[in-house]
Structure formats: structure tokens, C-alpha cells
């Protein structure tokens, strides 16, 4: 193996996404996908097996993974392997998750619909120790820093765990399903749900879903 080869681990639970990412990166002669994982615990095990940054240049992680989601895995990797860069992937627009990811220590945030050239550029920059920020991510970061009270009333007002529950609730999962996925008692999930409804100013799961859709599109609240 060339010592300058960028060795990438892909963590995503959808095979079609992993295959698509591999195809995107295959045209770059300096990038090699050396490991894949379909859930949070498997990502951590794979990184451990490769010796962290000794056998790996960066981890490319989906946010929505079973077992432990990408944000949980990101935090664990930052604690255990602080020298290993992590590039986060999502189907959500930058304004929805980019700021949260960067604050938790990600070296970049990329939408899954990104052009192959942008994907390769992001991987190269992050592997070299840089931070990959798209114009949309830069705008989201600037808004979070300078937005004052308004920046604290949207999804950014939620804690990390509240945001996990918020995402799963708006994906249509029940309290018991969320509890099973996050390893929480149902009454604990219900407590988080109550806090989320209060912070978002919504009364039920239907209003919460509409709220999430509105913020994803970036249109003002009504």
C-alpha cells in the first residue's frame, strides 16, 4: 500500500449508499475504502480493529445508523481516537445538522446528494487535517453564532439526546421503539418528548412533524 493512500471507513446501514460511496471514491487513485460497517457498534469495533489512525485516515459516517447513531459514534471516536478525523454524511440539509456535527468535533458535513467531485475533495481535505465546510454549512455556522435568541429556538435549542429523540419521533417511531433503539426506558423517552414539545412550542407528534418539515426547508415558523 502506498503510504499516501487515504484509507476510509464507511459507516452506513444502507448497502446501496455504501456501494454508491465506494463507486464515487473508486475513481480517485489515492483513496481506498478499507472497511465498512452497518451500525454504530460495528463502526467502533472496526476502528478499534484497524488501530484507529494507525490503520485508517478517516471515518465517513451516516448520522442515522442503528445501534448507536452517527452523532453518538462521533463523540465516542473523538474521545477514544482524537487524532482520527470524522466526516459526517446525511440526507438532511446542512442547516439541520451541520452545526451540531461541527460542534461535536466532526471535521466536515456533507449531504449524500453531493457531487462525486465534492465528495472526493471533502475526503482529501479532512484526511489532510483540514475541515471541509460547504457554503451552506458556513452559512448555518454563521447563523448559529450570530443568530442570538432565534438560533436557540429552532432544533439547535435541543440537547444532543433530545435531538436524537426529536429525529426519531418525526420519523414516525413510537416511544417504545425509540427507547429500544437508544437504550432508554419508555418513561425516559416520554420525558424527553415532553421537553421537546415545550421547546418547539408544539402540542403533539403531528405538529412536531410539521415543525421538523418547516425547519428542514428553512421557511419561517407560522
C-alpha positions, 0 to 999 in steps of 0.5 A, a space after each residue: 500500500 502506498 503510504 499516501 493512500 487515504 484509507 476510509 471507513 464507511 459507516 452506513 446501514 444502507 448497502 446501496 449508499 455504501 456501494 454508491 460511496 465506494 463507486 464515487 471514491 473508486 475513481 480517485 487513485 489515492 483513496 481506498 475504502 478499507 472497511 465498512 460497517 452497518 451500525 454504530 457498534 460495528 463502526 467502533 469495533 472496526 476502528 478499534 480493529 484497524 488501530 484507529 489512525 494507525 490503520 485508517 485516515 478517516 471515518 465517513 459516517 451516516 448520522 442515522 445508523 442503528 445501534 448507536 447513531 452517527 452523532 453518538 459514534 462521533 463523540 465516542 471516536 473523538 474521545 477514544 481516537 482524537 487524532 482520527 478525523 470524522 466526516 459526517 454524511 446525511 440526507 438532511 440539509 446542512 442547516 439541520 445538522 451541520 452545526 451540531 456535527 461541527 460542534 461535536 468535533 466532526 471535521 466536515 458535513 456533507 449531504 449524500 446528494 453531493 457531487 462525486 467531485 465534492 465528495 472526493 475533495 471533502 475526503 482529501 481535505 479532512 484526511 489532510 487535517 483540514 475541515 471541509 465546510 460547504 457554503 451552506 454549512 458556513 452559512 448555518 455556522 454563521 447563523 448559529 453564532 450570530 443568530 442570538 435568541 432565534 438560533 436557540 429556538 429552532 432544533 439547535 435549542 435541543 440537547 444532543 439526546 433530545 435531538 436524537 429523540 426529536 429525529 426519531 419521533 418525526 420519523 414516525 417511531 413510537 416511544 417504545 421503539 425509540 427507547 429500544 433503539 437508544 437504550 432508554 426506558 419508555 418513561 425516559 423517552 416520554 420525558 424527553 418528548 415532553 421537553 421537546 414539545 415545550 421547546 418547539 412550542 408544539 402540542 403533539 407528534 403531528 405538529 412536531 412533524 410539521 415543525 421538523 418539515 418547516 425547519 428542514 426547508 428553512 421557511 419561517 415558523 407560522 
